[in-house]
Amino acid sequence: MSVPTEFTPLASLAGGALIGLAATWLLASIGRIAGISGVLNHAVEQRDGRAWRLAFLAGLVAAAGAWFHVTGVLPRTGFPLPLLVAAGLLVGFGTRLGNGCTSGHGICGLARLSRRSLVAVAVFMACGFATVYIVRHLIGVAS
């Protein structure tokens, strides 16, 4: 059974370009990598550099709010809370296991030609492909 999806190439391209610009700006301006899990972790655990980290995280939230306000497109709702909690815990575990998240490895690490990031991104993508195939095509859950 196949489940239809929304295809939004222009919005995806714009979002990807903005993420790339933000990562480039952060590296060029203060020499830091825009790995969101690391930014969040250090904002919570360390005092040094907390201001820029909190400003960066606030900018992520504000940008999403601005996008929703300008386009009128709201995030999807209605997901079961236990599944959201399980998904969040799995993502957090994977981020710790891989020493970084998709933004740190996929955007910044690949741009620096890091072999570790290349392996991490290959594993992220393979797990994502497998998850989508299992959930959508074997189990039949709509996305």
C-alpha positions as CSV (number, residue, x, y, z in Angstrom):
1,M,0.0,0.0,0.0
2,S,1.4,3.4,-1.0
3,V,0.6,6.6,0.9
4,P,0.6,10.0,-0.9
5,T,3.0,12.7,0.3
6,E,3.2,16.4,-0.1
7,F,6.0,17.5,-2.5
8,T,7.3,21.0,-1.8
9,P,10.5,21.5,-3.7
10,L,10.6,25.3,-3.5
11,A,9.9,25.5,0.2
12,S,12.5,22.8,0.7
13,L,15.1,24.6,-1.4
14,A,14.5,27.8,0.4
15,G,14.8,26.1,3.8
16,G,17.9,24.3,2.8
17,A,19.5,27.5,1.5
18,L,18.6,29.4,4.7
19,I,20.1,26.5,6.8
20,G,23.3,26.6,4.7
21,L,23.5,30.4,5.0
22,A,23.1,30.3,8.8
23,A,25.8,27.6,9.1
24,T,28.1,29.6,6.9
25,W,27.4,32.8,8.8
26,L,28.1,31.1,12.2
27,L,31.4,29.6,11.0
28,A,32.5,32.8,9.2
29,S,31.6,35.1,12.1
30,I,32.7,33.3,15.2
31,G,34.3,30.1,13.9
32,R,31.7,27.7,15.4
33,I,30.0,24.7,13.8
34,A,26.2,24.9,13.6
35,G,25.5,21.4,15.0
36,I,22.2,22.0,16.8
37,S,22.6,19.2,19.3
38,G,26.0,20.5,20.3
39,V,24.7,24.1,20.4
40,L,21.8,23.1,22.7
41,N,24.0,20.8,24.9
42,H,26.6,23.5,25.5
43,A,23.9,26.2,26.1
44,V,22.5,24.0,28.9
45,E,25.8,22.7,30.4
46,Q,28.3,25.5,30.0
47,R,28.4,29.2,30.8
48,D,31.1,30.1,28.3
49,G,29.5,31.1,25.0
50,R,26.0,30.7,26.3
51,A,24.7,34.0,24.9
52,W,25.4,33.2,21.2
53,R,24.1,29.7,21.6
54,L,20.8,30.9,23.1
55,A,20.5,33.6,20.4
56,F,21.1,31.0,17.7
57,L,18.4,28.6,19.2
58,A,16.0,31.5,19.6
59,G,16.6,32.4,16.0
60,L,15.6,28.9,14.9
61,V,12.4,29.1,16.8
62,A,11.7,32.6,15.6
63,A,12.4,31.7,12.0
64,A,9.9,28.8,12.2
65,G,7.3,31.1,13.7
66,A,7.9,33.6,11.0
67,W,7.5,31.0,8.3
68,F,4.2,29.8,9.8
69,H,3.0,33.4,10.1
70,V,4.0,34.4,6.5
71,T,2.8,31.2,4.7
72,G,-0.1,30.2,6.9
73,V,1.2,26.6,6.8
74,L,1.0,25.1,10.3
75,P,2.9,22.1,11.6
76,R,1.1,18.8,11.5
77,T,-0.7,17.8,14.7
78,G,-2.5,14.7,16.0
79,F,0.5,12.5,16.6
80,P,0.3,10.1,19.6
81,L,2.3,11.5,22.5
82,P,4.0,8.2,23.3
83,L,5.3,7.9,19.7
84,L,6.6,11.5,19.8
85,V,8.4,10.8,23.1
86,A,9.9,7.5,21.8
87,A,11.0,9.3,18.6
88,G,12.6,12.1,20.6
89,L,14.5,9.7,22.8
90,L,15.7,7.7,19.8
91,V,16.9,10.8,18.1
92,G,18.7,11.9,21.2
93,F,20.3,8.5,21.6
94,G,21.4,8.5,18.0
95,T,22.8,12.0,18.3
96,R,24.9,11.0,21.3
97,L,26.0,7.7,19.7
98,G,27.0,9.5,16.5
99,N,28.8,12.4,18.2
100,G,26.5,14.9,16.5
101,C,23.3,15.5,14.7
102,T,22.3,15.7,11.1
103,S,23.0,19.4,10.9
104,G,26.5,19.1,12.4
105,H,27.5,16.1,10.3
106,G,25.3,16.5,7.2
107,I,25.7,20.2,6.6
108,C,28.9,21.3,8.4
109,G,30.8,18.0,8.5
110,L,30.3,17.2,4.8
111,A,31.3,20.7,3.8
112,R,34.6,20.2,5.7
113,L,35.1,16.9,4.0
114,S,35.0,15.0,7.3
115,R,35.2,11.2,6.7
116,R,33.5,10.7,10.1
117,S,30.6,12.9,9.0
118,L,30.3,11.0,5.7
119,V,29.9,7.7,7.6
120,A,27.4,9.3,10.0
121,V,25.3,10.7,7.2
122,A,25.3,7.4,5.4
123,V,24.0,5.7,8.5
124,F,21.4,8.5,9.1
125,M,20.1,8.2,5.6
126,A,20.1,4.3,5.6
127,C,18.1,4.3,8.9
128,G,15.7,7.0,7.5
129,F,15.1,5.0,4.3
130,A,14.5,1.8,6.2
131,T,12.2,3.5,8.7
132,V,10.1,5.1,5.9
133,Y,9.9,1.9,4.0
134,I,8.8,-0.1,7.1
135,V,6.4,2.4,8.4
136,R,4.8,3.4,5.1
137,H,4.9,0.3,3.0
138,L,5.0,-2.7,5.4
139,I,2.9,-1.3,8.3
140,G,0.9,1.1,6.1
141,V,0.9,4.2,8.4
142,A,0.3,7.5,6.7
143,S,3.0,10.1,7.0
